[in-house]
Amino acid sequence: MLGPHAKPLRFEINEEEAQHFALLFQHGVFIRCTTGVTIEELLVAHFGFTRDYLEKRLTTVFLDGAPVDDISEAPVGDGMALALSSSMPGLAGATLRRKGTLSSMRRSITYHHEDGRPAPVHAGHITIKLFNILAQEMGPILMKHGICIDALKLAEFIRLSPQKVQLVSAMGKNTIKDPEEFIRMLEQHASRKVEIVAG
């Protein structure tokens, strides 16, 4: 069995099939990108989202578990985890909303870039999680750049998905068509990475 540092298994899917993978982003996926830039720079310059879209849709942001108010001030370092969500309901949603009127209630846990020195800008990778409508809107765009996930996690995701047949059909075009056989194949690769690219 190949180890986790082996070359990723690569699957190319059609652009219109990317929607079937939206819920995968809730589990967190690895993505190669420029690191050492701010969240805003990353999403605009690297992935191509507009500032207007981010202003309207991106209401809740976590960087390594800490809520972020100003995405133009928070640098994303290599290996960090970035979680993005649109509006969440209730008091918790209002409190966690970036630049929200209740954001002062979470001052002690809000992300602050303590080090005045800029982070080194270089190619790296981060973990991205997307929730609610953002998974459907941003997920397919991120998949054009290619996402990675552990084979075992992908196997579990497919096993529990109501779209199991569509997922396997998208990934196994010229190979395995049977969902259970495809899941067993992924499980045999255990912690090896799987790369999925939409295009």
C-alpha positions, 0 to 999 in steps of 0.5 A, a space after each residue: 500500500 502506498 503511503 500518504 506522501 505518494 502522488 495523489 490519485 487524480 480525477 477530472 470531472 466535468 464542470 457541471 458535475 462539481 455541484 455534486 461535491 458541494 457538501 464535501 467542502 463542509 469536511 474540509 479540503 486541501 487546496 494549493 494556493 499562494 500563501 502569505 497573502 490576506 484572505 481578501 487577496 487570496 480569494 480575489 487574486 488567486 481564485 477570482 472572486 469579486 470584492 463585491 461578491 465577498 462583501 455581499 456573501 461572505 459574512 462569517 470567516 474563521 482562520 485557524 478557528 478564530 473569527 475574522 472581522 477584516 479579511 483585508 488584514 488577516 494573512 493566510 499562512 501555509 497549512 492554515 485552515 480557512 472556514 467561510 460561511 454566509 449568514 448564520 441564524 440566531 444570536 451566535 450567527 449575529 455575534 460571529 458575523 464579521 464587522 457585525 454590531 455584536 462582534 465586540 462580544 467576542 473580542 477575546 477570540 477574534 483573530 488578530 495579526 500580532 506579528 507586524 512583519 508580513 508573512 512570506 509569500 510563497 506557494 503552499 496549501 491551506 484547508 478550506 471549509 465552506 458552509 451553506 450557500 457558499 459550498 454551492 457557489 464557491 465550491 465549483 470555482 475552487 474545484 477548477 483549481 483542484 482540491 485534495 482530500 484523504 482517500 479514506 475521508 472521500 470514501 466515507 463521504 461517498 458512502 453516506 451521500 444520497 448522490 453516491 451514484 452521481 459522484 462515482 459516475 463523475 469520478 469513475 468515467 473510464 474506470 469503476 462504475 459501481 459505487 461499492 467497488 469505487 469505495 473499496 478502491 479508495 479505502 485500499 489507498 487509506 491516507 493517500 490524497 485524492 485530487 479532484 479537478 473540475 474543467 
